[in-house]
Amino acid sequence: MAERSQVNVYSLKGDVVKTVELPKVFETSYRPDVIHRAIVAEEANCRQPYGSKPGAGIRHAVSTWGKGRGVARVQRLTSGSKAAESPNNIGGRRAFPPKVEKDYSKKVNQKERQLARFSALAVAGNVEMVRARGHRFADKVTVPVVVEDALEALKTTSGVLDVLTNIGLDADVDRAKDGKKVRPGKGKMRGRRFKSPRGILIIVSSKDADVFAGAKNLAGVEIAVVDKLSCGKLAPGGLPGRLIVFSESALAMIGAW
């Protein structure tokens, strides 16, 4: 039987404390088709229902003149001759408006969703795939990055940034910070003016970890609990190979899957 990959366990100062064996999950084959399907379903299930107001464009007193007058047989205001309400008229209703009751959700089999998650995790352990996704880190770093459990107790942004710098991941934080751009299109006016690249994903063992407060202000950095992982976190946009930082306990919990 082939030996499993070994990765370094780093201290908060960036020193290699020991090496550990990656869990069997990281041997899962790469399945971009299954990952894509899981991502599409996840994004579809996050869509908020929207639609036009039921009475939009039809709040007029109208009647049709009928034929024989040499004009179009559209509905017209009873108080004049202006056309109204019909979809082809100014101020009229929409022909096929979006409906609030439309169901955008998609279903994915449980085993497929699990395979997608395992496959995305496995790709996160491939240095070439992580670099191909655009992440920047020192050549000496092994992926996924594993840090001792003291990482979860960091409460300040400066403390988390110092750890990432000591390990050799600060270049990826700078990449996300420098990549912040103004969004093109109407989204600028709808509360999402800026776009930022996805950066490091920190995975911890508990939702009560202090690092949630310490890392949330770093550009591109996200924090997740190991038992709440989804493809949307591991492979944003359907592109696997995210740079992941595990606490030692979180990696051990994955080994129990």
N, C-alpha and C positions, 0 to 999 in steps of 0.2 A: 504493500500500500504506500502511495506517495506521501512524503512528509508534507505537513501543512506549513504554510508561510509563517515566518516569525516577524514580529514587529517590535520596535523599541518602546519602552515605557519611559516617558520623560518626567523629570521633576519640574517644579515651578521655575527653577533656575535654568532649565533647558538641558540639564545633564541626563544622560542615559542611565536610569536606575537598574533596569534589567530588560530582558526580552520575554515576550509571551507568545504563545501560539494562537493564531487566529481561529475563531470558531469555524465549524464545518459549513456554516451558512455562506462563508466567503468563497466556497468552492462551487457555488451555484453557477450554472452556465449563463452566458449573456443572452437575454431574450428581449431585444428592443421592441418587438411587436407587442409582447405582453405588457411591458412597461408603458408603452404608448396608450394601450387600451385602458389601463388603470388610471393614467393621468387624465385622459379625456373624460372618463366617467367621474373622476373626482372634481374636475373643473365644472362639469355640467351640473353636478349636485350642489355646487356652491352658487349657482345662478339665482339671482333674486327675481321673482315674478314681476312683470311690468306690463302695463297696458294703458290704453287711452281711457279717459273717463266715459262711462256708458252713454252719457247724454251729449258728448262733444259733437258739435256740428249739426245737431238735429233739434236745437231749442228755438225753433222759429214757428210762426204761424204761416203755413204754406198751403197752396193748392195748385193743381195743374190746370192750365187753360184748355187742355185737350188739343185736338187737331183742327185744322181749318183756318188758322190765323196766320199762317206763313212764318211761324216762329217755332223754335225747338220746343218739344213737349216735355220740358223739365218742370220741376216744382218751382213755384214763384211765390214771393211774399204776398200775403193777402192785402197788405197795405201799399202795394206798388207792383212794379213789373220786374223787379230784380230777381234773378234765379238764386235759389238757396237749397241747402241740404243735400243735394245730389253730389256724388263724389267728384264729378268733373267741374264743379262750380267753386268759385272763391268763397271761403267760409263754410263750405259743406263738410260732411263727414268723410272719413277716410274709407276707401273701398274695402280693404281687408286689414283692419287695425290689429295690433298685437293684443292677445287676450290674457288676462291675469290668470285664468284657470289653466293655461297651457302647461303641461308637465315636461320639463326639460331634463329630468333625472334619467340616469342610465344605470343599469345593473351590471355587476361583474361578479362572476363566481368567486366564492371565498378562496378556493385553492389557486385560482388565477391571480387574485389580488395578493395572496401570500407569495406566490412565485415572483410576481413583479417586484415586491418589496425585497425579497431575498436577492434577486438578480441585480437590483439597483445597489444594494449593499456590497455585493461581490465586485461590481465595477468600481466602487469607491476604494477598493483595495488594489487597484491597478494604477500604477504611477503614470503610465503613458496616457491612459484614458482621463485621469484627473487633470493632467497638464493640457490635454487636447481640449478640455472644456474651458480652458482659459485661466485656470488657477495658477498662482505664482507662489512658490515656496523654495526653500533652500534644497540643494541637491542631497544633503545628508539626511533629510527627513524621510521617514518611512510612513507610508499611508496604509490604512487610516492611522491618524495620529492618536496615540494613547497617552494620557497624562494621569499622574497619580490623583487619588481622590481629593486631595486638598484643593484641586481646581474648583470643585463644587462649592467651596466655602468662600470664594472670592466675592466681595460685596461691591467693589469699586471698579469703575471703567478703566482707570489707570492700572489697577492691579491685573486685570484680565489682559490688557494690551501689553503689559510688561512680560507676561507669561508667553503670549503669542510671539513677541519679539525675541525672547530668549530661545524659543524653539526654532524660529526661522520662518514664521508665518506672517510676519508684519507686512510683507510685500503684497499679500492678497488683500489685507485690510486697506492698504493704500490704493490698490487697483479699484476696489469698490467705491472708495471715497472720491477718487479722481474721475470715475466713470459716471457720476451723477449728472444727468442731462435733463433739459426741459423736454417734456413729452410733446411730440407733434400732434396736431389735431385738437378736437373739441375737449379731450380729456383734461386739458389745462384749466378749463373753466369749471370742472366738476370734482374738485377736491383731490385730484391726483396729478399735480402739476409736474412732478419730477419722476424720473425713472432711474433706478440704481441697479447695478449688477448684483447678482446673488453671490454672496461670499461664503465664509466658513459656517458650517453647521456644527454646533456644540451639542453633543448628546450626553445627558446626565441620567442618573438612576432614580431621581426623585423630583416631583414637581415642587417641593419645598426648598430646593437648592438655592443658595444665595446668589449663585452666578447668574440667575435670571435677571436680577437687578443690575449686576455688574457688567454684563455683556450687551444689554439691550440697546445701548447708545453707540455701539461700534458699527461703522458703515458695513452693510452687507451681511453682518453676523446674525444668525438665528440660533435659538436654543430650543431643544426638544427633549421630551422624556422618552426613554428607550421603549417603553411599552405603548407609546402613542405615535410611533413612526408611521409615516405614510409616504407614498411615492411622490407626492407633491413636495415634501421636504427633501427627500433623497435625490430626486431627479427633477428639479424645477423645469417646467416647460417640456418635459419628456426627454431631457438631455441628461443621461446619467453621468457619473464621474465627479460628483461633488466632493470638495475637500471637507472631510469630516474629522472632528476632534472628539474622541471618546474619553470619558472618565474611566478609570480602571474597573470600577464597579459596573458601569453601564455595559462595557464589553463583556464582562462575566455573565451578565443577565442575557445577552444575546447568545452566549454559548449554551444557555439552558433552554433555548427554543427547540 
